[in-house]
Amino acid sequence: MLGMFKKKPLTIHAPCRGTLKAIEEVDDEVFAQKMAGDGIAIIPSEGLFCAPIDGKITQIFETLHAYTIRGAEGLEVMVHIGLDTVALQGKGFTALASEGDIVKAGESVIKADLAYLEANAKDIVTPVVITHQASRKKIVKHEGEVKTKETIMELK
């Protein structure tokens, strides 16, 4: 009887096209040790970064290298484009949305010049981190190649 009221999984979508990589394999201890939260990383193959969930953009960092979206049940997801990209001070990034905007998964948020990032940042790997997972305990992570808006994680 209780199974009838089981919550539907919360789905987190790929913010960009690329190859999924375990968060533990990211060459940055803050992400690899999950200090910012659990998640997954993507090695992007194109520079358009989108909303991974439906929700409100709660933060776009001043240097445009990362953004956070809050969605259903308080789920909060941060997309951090590249490693040590804060040092670029916004160079190579263009904002396509603003803090406070309500977005659907797959809507554009940031455009990045991947060639510039590859030449000037530590790495282009992009952690997608759950900074607040509401009441959900289990995270199911996917593997392989992904297109923007394909499922990369589910919270159950």
C-alpha positions as CSV (number, residue, x, y, z in Angstrom):
1,M,0.0,0.0,0.0
2,L,2.8,2.5,0.9
3,G,4.5,1.8,-2.5
4,M,1.6,3.6,-4.2
5,F,2.9,6.9,-2.7
6,K,6.5,6.4,-3.7
7,K,8.1,9.6,-4.9
8,K,9.1,9.9,-8.5
9,P,12.9,10.2,-8.9
10,L,14.3,13.7,-9.3
11,T,16.2,13.8,-12.5
12,I,19.4,15.8,-13.2
13,H,20.2,16.4,-16.9
14,A,23.5,16.9,-18.7
15,P,24.2,20.7,-18.9
16,C,26.3,20.1,-22.0
17,R,27.3,17.5,-24.6
18,G,30.3,15.4,-23.5
19,T,31.6,12.3,-21.7
20,L,30.7,11.5,-18.1
21,K,33.4,11.0,-15.6
22,A,33.2,9.9,-11.9
23,I,33.4,13.0,-9.6
24,E,36.1,11.1,-7.6
25,E,38.4,11.2,-10.7
26,V,38.3,15.0,-11.0
27,D,41.8,16.5,-10.4
28,D,40.6,18.8,-7.7
29,E,40.2,17.6,-4.1
30,V,37.2,19.8,-3.3
31,F,35.2,18.0,-6.0
32,A,36.9,14.6,-5.8
33,Q,36.4,14.4,-2.1
34,K,32.8,15.7,-2.5
35,M,33.4,18.7,-0.2
36,A,31.1,20.8,-2.4
37,G,28.6,17.9,-2.6
38,D,28.2,14.6,-4.5
39,G,27.7,14.5,-8.2
40,I,29.3,13.7,-11.5
41,A,31.6,15.4,-14.0
42,I,31.4,15.9,-17.7
43,I,34.3,16.5,-20.2
44,P,32.5,18.9,-22.5
45,S,32.7,18.6,-26.2
46,E,31.0,21.9,-26.9
47,G,30.8,25.3,-25.1
48,L,27.1,25.7,-24.5
49,F,26.1,25.1,-20.8
50,C,22.4,24.7,-19.9
51,A,20.2,24.2,-16.9
52,P,20.5,20.7,-15.5
53,I,17.1,20.9,-13.8
54,D,13.9,23.0,-13.9
55,G,14.2,25.8,-11.4
56,K,15.4,29.2,-10.5
57,I,19.0,30.4,-11.1
58,T,20.1,31.2,-7.5
59,Q,23.6,32.2,-8.4
60,I,25.8,32.9,-11.4
61,F,29.3,33.6,-10.1
62,E,30.7,37.0,-11.0
63,T,33.4,35.3,-13.1
64,L,30.7,33.3,-15.0
65,H,32.6,30.0,-14.4
66,A,29.8,28.4,-12.3
67,Y,26.1,28.7,-11.6
68,T,23.6,27.1,-9.2
69,I,19.9,26.3,-9.8
70,R,17.3,25.4,-7.2
71,G,14.5,23.2,-8.2
72,A,11.8,20.8,-6.9
73,E,11.9,19.8,-3.2
74,G,14.8,22.3,-2.6
75,L,17.1,20.3,-4.9
76,E,20.1,22.5,-5.7
77,V,22.6,21.8,-8.4
78,M,25.8,23.6,-9.2
79,V,27.6,23.4,-12.6
80,H,31.3,24.4,-12.4
81,I,32.8,24.9,-15.8
82,G,36.4,23.7,-15.8
83,L,38.9,23.7,-13.0
84,D,40.7,26.9,-11.7
85,T,38.5,28.9,-14.2
86,V,37.8,31.5,-11.5
87,A,41.3,32.8,-12.2
88,L,40.2,33.7,-15.8
89,Q,38.0,36.5,-14.3
90,G,35.2,35.9,-16.7
91,K,37.3,35.8,-19.8
92,G,36.1,33.1,-22.2
93,F,32.6,33.1,-20.7
94,T,29.3,34.8,-21.8
95,A,26.2,34.8,-19.6
96,L,23.0,33.9,-21.5
97,A,20.8,34.0,-18.5
98,S,20.6,36.0,-15.2
99,E,20.3,35.3,-11.5
100,G,16.7,35.0,-10.6
101,D,15.6,33.6,-14.0
102,I,13.2,30.7,-14.0
103,V,14.6,28.0,-16.4
104,K,13.7,24.6,-17.8
105,A,16.3,21.8,-18.0
106,G,18.2,22.3,-21.3
107,E,17.8,26.1,-21.5
108,S,21.1,28.0,-22.1
109,V,22.8,29.6,-19.1
110,I,26.5,30.2,-20.0
111,K,28.5,30.0,-23.3
112,A,32.2,29.2,-22.9
113,D,35.0,29.3,-25.4
114,L,36.3,25.8,-24.9
115,A,39.5,26.4,-27.0
116,Y,40.3,29.4,-24.7
117,L,39.6,27.3,-21.6
118,E,41.8,24.5,-22.8
119,A,44.6,26.9,-23.4
120,N,44.3,28.9,-20.1
121,A,42.6,26.8,-17.4
122,K,43.8,23.7,-15.5
123,D,41.2,21.5,-17.1
124,I,37.8,21.8,-18.9
125,V,36.2,19.0,-16.9
126,T,32.9,20.3,-15.6
127,P,31.7,19.0,-12.2
128,V,27.9,18.9,-11.8
129,V,27.4,18.8,-8.1
130,I,24.3,18.4,-5.9
131,T,24.8,21.0,-3.2
132,H,21.4,20.3,-1.6
133,Q,19.6,17.0,-2.3
134,A,16.4,17.6,-0.3
135,S,15.0,14.5,1.4
136,R,16.5,12.1,-1.2
137,K,19.1,9.7,0.0
138,K,20.2,7.6,-3.1
139,I,21.9,9.0,-6.2
140,V,22.0,6.9,-9.3
141,K,24.7,8.1,-11.7
142,H,24.9,7.3,-15.4
143,E,28.0,6.7,-17.5
144,G,29.3,7.3,-21.1
145,E,28.6,9.9,-23.8
146,V,25.7,12.3,-23.2
147,K,23.9,15.0,-25.1
148,T,22.6,18.1,-23.5
149,K,19.4,17.3,-21.5
150,E,20.0,13.6,-21.3
151,T,19.7,12.1,-17.8
152,I,23.0,12.0,-15.9
153,M,21.8,11.4,-12.3
154,E,18.6,10.5,-10.5
155,L,17.8,11.1,-6.9
156,K,15.6,8.4,-5.3
